[in-house]
């Protein structure tokens, strides 16, 4: 039995109380410059330590200048999490000595002396973990409320690269300060999660929310990171850091729960400490004892004055915010009359939802287009994913050469009965594989439905002329009409509109 099965069984048996809290770090990658200087926010294409200046390196005599747009982005995140935003905010120095901090302190926010964080006391709901291995599906849409302790704006530290070789000759690390000073928003939750699965589901929804807000590009390495706090049975809190992905977040929690339960089982105290996730061995490794707040020696940043936001600032940010997932979901259901199930699938991926919106520009048929996207397009994407045809650089819509206009064309052709649905699916598959417009494929393959009555009558007359016995048979056997329809479908390769053809067969037989 693996650690996941053990935890699920314990949970169903009302085992020891489990508390999981998150510290989510979101880089504001869509900003042009860093938080306190003019260096580029997009450091990923720069040579090591090339994207730096005296300010972000903390050289003597330099003064930081706060990025106003970063405050606006952080405020949008606060409002999306239903947080309160104070009238004024301030920054503090968090002192600790670590190679990735060029200044030996981090400029951040702190709430002990005063309410200085940009957001506090929020909450957000998400579809929680109700579909475990032993639960039935009846509560699969039950929503879980997660409390948000605070949201704070701070600078990102640099990046340390550790040498793989652990020999004495290579006991050093490489430090790149290109990332140092990049705008970072930290979201701290209360310990409201009760399972690792729920954490992963929540993180996926949060990333989608960030995309809707337009504050970060989650496809960039390190743009959204997460540290985890875990405690079992009311014991000490253990923090897990250095986790590379949300899948690894889930695995690290499973391991840590099992580790703490094992210690408790053997009457060994769980130490309050910071542990790193070893992705290769799939274990958490002790890094250091858990620091208390006083160890960081917080004090107000003397070079950044207190910032007065005011109610007008919050109102302006609120009105400038883009449409959020919950608002788009409501619009799809109430305005477009799409089923709630289909609407949720569309909204849960911003790129898919935007693809749907763009398709409507070419053909205003929300229900038909949404069905094509959900039942055909996403099915194709999932198939390629299962076949291992995707990687971290090609996911979702990236693996398909099809445009919103092509999906709209497909929906329109079926809706006006220019194609039957079976043939349309074949054309759609070819369009996805080749990137060729459905209209071009139909023109090339000559498969568009024949709805012209003169053309259909001509085919009927040719069949009756070649098989005159069908005329007599039709007088005594009503099923002869269906047989004639079958011959017509064979002759035209299924391109005839069957309803029109049946009517014209009857009329042709009556006129003879």
N, C-alpha and C positions, 0 to 999 in steps of 0.2 A: 504494500500500500504506500503510495507516495504522500508527500507532505500535504498536497492539496486535498486528497481524499481524507486524510486524518483530520484536517481542520474542518471540512464539511461535516464529518461525522460528529465531531465535538460540538459544532454549532447546533446541530439538530438535537443533541443530548443536553443542551443548555449548559455547556462547559464553562470554563473560566471566562470572566468578562474580558472582552477584547476592545481596545481603543486604538484607533489609528487616526492620526492627524497629518496634514500635508503642508509643506512649504513649497509653493509653486513659483518658479522664477521665469518671468516672461521678458525676453529682450524686445525692446521697441525697435524692431529692425527697419520699420518704414520711416524712421526719422533720418534726416540727412546727416546730422552730426551727433557727436557724443553728448553726454549729459551736461558737462561743464566746460567744454572746449570745442574748437572748430574741427577737430579730427573727424574723419568719416566714420559714420556708424557702421557702414558695411566694410568690415576689416578683413573679410575672408579671402579676398583676392590679393591681399598685400603680402609682401615679403616679411618675414619675422621682424618684429619691432620697428617696422617702417611707418606704421600708422600711429605715430605717437608725437607728442609735443611737450614742452616744459610743464604745461598745466596737468595733463593726465599722467605725467611721470612724477608729479609732485615736487618739482625742483624749487629751491628757495626763491622767494620773491614773486612767485606766480599767484594769480588770483582767479578763482573759478567764476564763470558766468553761467547762470542757470538757463537751460534750454526751455523756453516757454512752451514750445510744442510738446515737450515731454510731459509737462504738467497737465496739458489738455488730454493727451493720450491716457495718462494714468487716471485722470478724472473720469474718462469714458469707461474704463475698466471698473472703477468704483461704482458708477451708476448701474452698470450691467450686473453687478453683484449686489445691488440694492443696499449699498453702504451709505452711511452718512458722511458728508464731506464737511470738515470744519471751516470756520471763517478764515483761519490763518494756519499756515503750515511752516515748519522749520526743519533744519537739517542738523545732524549730530555727527560726531566722529566716533566710530566704533574701532577701538584700538586693539589690534592683535598683530603679532609678528609672524608673517608667513610670506614665502617668496613671491606669491602672485600679487601681493599688495605693494606697489612701488613706493607708496607713501607711509607704509606701516600702519595705516588706518583706512577704514572704508567710510566714505561719506554716505550716510543713510538717514533714516528717520527713527524716532524713538518716542515711546509714549509714557515713560515713567514720570518725568518732571512736568510734562504738559502734554496735551493732545496734539502731537505734531504730525502724525501720519496723515496721508492724504485721504484715507478712507478707514472707517471703523464700523463695527457692529452691523455687518450685512448678513445676507443669507441668499442661497440659491437652491432651487430644486432640480433634481434630475431623476431619470428612470433608474431606480436602484437595482441591486442584485437580488431579484426575486426568482430567477430561473436557475437555481443551483441544481446539482445532479439529483437531489431527492425531492425538490419542490415540484408541485404541479404548475401549470402555466396560467392558472386563472388570475394571478396577481402580477402578470408580466409587465403591466403598464403602471404599477404602483410607483409613485414618486417619493423620493427621499429628500428631506431638507437638510442642507449642510450649512452650518453657521460659519460666517467669515469673521475672524477676530479682528484683522486689520489688513490694509493694503498700504504698502509703503514704496516710495520711489527711492532708488539708490543706484550707485554705480557698480558695474560688473568688475570683478577683479581680472587679472591676466590669466593666462592659461599655462599650466605646467605639463610638460611631457616627460614621463618617467622612462628611463632606459629599461629595455627588456632584460638585458644582461645584468644579473645581480652580483657579478664578480667584483672583487675589490678594485679592479682597474677601471670599472665603469660605474662607480657609486656616485653619480651626479644626475641632475635633472636639467632639462632645457626649459627656459621661461620665455614666453612670447607676450609682450605687453600690448599688442595691437587691440585686444579686447578690453583692456583696462580703461574704465571711464565710460563704457557704453551704457546707455540708459536701460535700467532694469526695474521691473515692477515685481515686488514679492507679495504673494497672496498667502496669508496664513489662516488655515482653517482651525476650527475647534476639533477635538478628537471624536468626530461624529460618524466615522466609518466603522463598519463592523465586519468587513470582509475584504480581502485583496481584490476580488472580482469587482466589487463596487468601486474601488479606487480607480481601477483601469477604465471602467465605464465613465466615471466622472471626468477623468483627465481627457478622454476623447471628446466629451461634450464641451469641456472648457476650451480645448484647442479650436474646436469649431466656432465657439463664441468669439475667440480672439480674431479668427479669420473674418467673421462678420463685421467686427469693429474696425478691421483694417489697421491693426496696430503692429502685427508681426507676421512674418512668413514662417509657418511651422515646418516647412520643408527644409529650412536651413539648419545645418548641424548646430546643436546647442542653443537654438532660439527659445525653446521651452524646456525647462528642466524641473526636476521635482526631487525634494528630499522628503523623507518619511519619518514620522515618530510613531513608535509602536510600544504599547504596554499591555501586559496580560495579567488578568486577575488583580487589577488595582495596584500593580507593582510599579517599579521605576520605569521612566520613559527612556527608550533607546532611540537615537537618531541614526538613520541610514543615509549616507551620502554617496556621491560618485556613481549615480545610476544613469545609464546611457539611453534608455528607452522606456516607454510605458509598459511594455511586456516584461522588461527586466524589473521594473518597479513592483509589479505583481509577484514575480518570482522571489524577489528579495524579501517581501513581506511574508510570504509563505514560509521561507526559510527561517526568518527571525521569530515568527510565532512558534514554530516547532522548537527552535533553540531555547526560547524562554520557557516554554512549557516543560521541556526536558529538565532545565535547571530547577524549576519549581518542584517538579516531581521528585528530584533528589535532594530537596531542602537546601538548595544553593541559592544565595541571593543574586538577583539580577542587578548588575551594576548600571547606574545611569551614565551612559557613555555615548560617544560618537563612533559609529562603525562604518566601514567602507564596504561596498558591494564588489566582490571579486567575481566578475562576469564569467571568467573561464572555469573557475571551480564551483560556481553557483553557491557561494557561502558569503556571510558577512564576516568582516575581519575587524578586530578592535583597532581603532586609530588613536583615540585619546579619551581622557575622561571628559564628561560633559561639563562645558564651561557654564558658570553662573553669570548672570547679567553684570554683576559688579566687577567681574574679571575683565570685562571689555572696557571699563573706565569710560563710559559714554560721557561726553560733554558737548555743549552746543558748538556748532561750527562757526567760528568767529568771522570767517570770510564770506559767509552767506547770510544776509539779513533775513529776518522773518518775512514771509510772503503773505500778504493779505489777499485772499481770494474773493470773498464776498458772495452774496446770493446771486448777483447778476452774472458772475462768472459761471456759476453752476448752471443757471438757466440757459446761458448761451451754449455751453457744452452739451446740455441735454437736447436742445433743439437741433444741434448740428450732428448728432449721432446717427449713424446709418441704421437701417431696419435690422432688428435683432431676430434671432431664430424663432423665438416664441411669437413675435409679431408677424413674421412671414408665414408661419404655420397657420395662424388664425386667418390671414388673408386668403391663403390657398383653400381653406375649408369653407369660409363664408362667402368669398367673392367668386372663386373659380369652381366651387362645388366639388372639389376633389375629395375622395374619401380620406378620413383621418390617417389611415394606415399608409396610403400612398404619399400623402403630404408629409408625414414624418420621415419617410425614406428620402424624399427630396431635400427636405430642410436640414437633415442631419449631416449633409456634406455640402458646404457652400459652393464648391465648384460645380457639383451636379445641379444644385438649385439655380445657380447663375446660368448654366447651360439651358435649363428649362425655360428660364425667363427670356433668354435670347431667342430660343426657338419660337416663342409666342409672337415675336416681332414679325416673323415670316408667315405664320398661320395661327390665327387666334382660335385655337381649339384646345383649351387646357386639359380636359379629360383625356382626349385621344393622345395628345403628345406626352402627357405624364405616364400613360400606360405604356407607350413605346419606350420611354426612357427606363422605367422601372422593370418592365417585364422582358424587354429585349436588350437594351443597351447595358444595363447593370448586370444582367445575366451573363452577357458576353464577357464583361470585365472580370466577373467572378470566376468564370471558366478559365480564362487565361491566368488568373492568379493561382488557381488550384493546379494548373499544369506547370507552374514554375516559370512562366514566361515573363514575369515582372521582377524588378529589383528595386532598390531604394531610390533609384533615379527615374524609373518609369512605373508609375502607379496610376490607377484610376483612368481618367480620360486620356492620360498621356500615352497609353498603350494602344489607343484606337484612333485611326485616321478618319474621323467623321466629325462633321460640323453641326451646329444647331440648325442651320438651314437645311441640311440633308435630312435630319430627323423630321423637320416640319414638312418637307416635301413628301416624305413617306406617309406621314399621318394624313396629309391632304389627299393623296392618291387613294388611300383606303376609304377615307370618309366620303369621297365623291364616287366611290365604287368603280374607279378606273382600274383598280387591282383588287383581287380577292386577297384575304388576309394570309392565306398559305403562301401564295406566290410572293406577296409583299415581304414576308419574313425571309424568303430566299434572296430576294433582291437586297434587303436590308443587310443580311450577312455579307453579301458580296461587296456592298457599299462600305461596310466597316473594314473589311479586309483590304480593299483596294483604295479607299478614299475617293472613289468615283461617285459623282452625283447619281442618286436613284433614277432621275429623269434620263441621264445619259445611258445608264445601263438598260433601261426599258427600251430606249430608242435603238440601242445596239442589238439587244436580244429579241426584239419584237415580241414582247410579252404583255403589252398593255391590253386591257380588256377591250373587246369589240362591243360597243354599245350602239353602233350605227345600224338601224333596222334594215336598211337596204342590203347591207353586207350580210346580215344574218339570214334574211330571206333568200338571198342568192345561194347560201350554203345549204339551206333547207331544200330548196328546189333541186339542187344537184344531187342530194342524197335520195330524194324521192324519185328522181329520174333514173338513178342507177339501181334503186331497189323498189320498184313499183308495188311489190307485194305488201309493203308496209302500209300502203293506203287502205287496202282491204282489211288487213289485220287490225288496224286502228278502229274500225267500225265495231268490231266484236270484243276487242281487248284494250281497255283504257291504258294498260301499262305500256302499250306500244309507243305512246308519246314519250315516256321516260327513256325507252330504248333509242328513239330517234335523237333525244337530247344527248344521250351518251355518245352517239355517233358524231354529233356536232361538236361536242367537247373534245373528242379525239381528233377531229379534223382541224380544229382551231387551237389545239394544245392547251385547252382549258381557258382560253381568253374570252369566251363569250359570256355575257351576263346571263346567268341561267333563268332569272325571272322573265327577262325580256324574251329570251329564246323560247320558253314554254308557251308564252302567249302567242308568239308568231307561228309556232308549230300548229297550235290549235286553229288559228285563223287560216293557215295554208291548207290544212286538211278539210276545213269547212268549205273553202272556195273551190275545191276540186269536185 
